[in-house]
């Protein structure tokens, strides 16, 4: 008995057979895979829930251009 699982491409909804003929599964092609990755990178797709920075501070605002050396407690040179 052959196991022929068929899914829909998450991007374009074309049928995708779960076998070696579709190396980009669950996507139908590298193009659809790249489009989906771009949507995650641009934050078009998000996982529901609260952010880890719940204090309202923007992570970029908290960086002042210097780094501290946690092992000695001293400051490292600015970048």
Buried (B, 14 or more C-beta within 10 A) or exposed (E): EEEEEEBEBBBEEEEBEEEEEBEBBBBBBEEBBEBBEEBEEEEEEEEEEEEEEEEEEEEEEEEEEEEEEEEEEEEEEEE
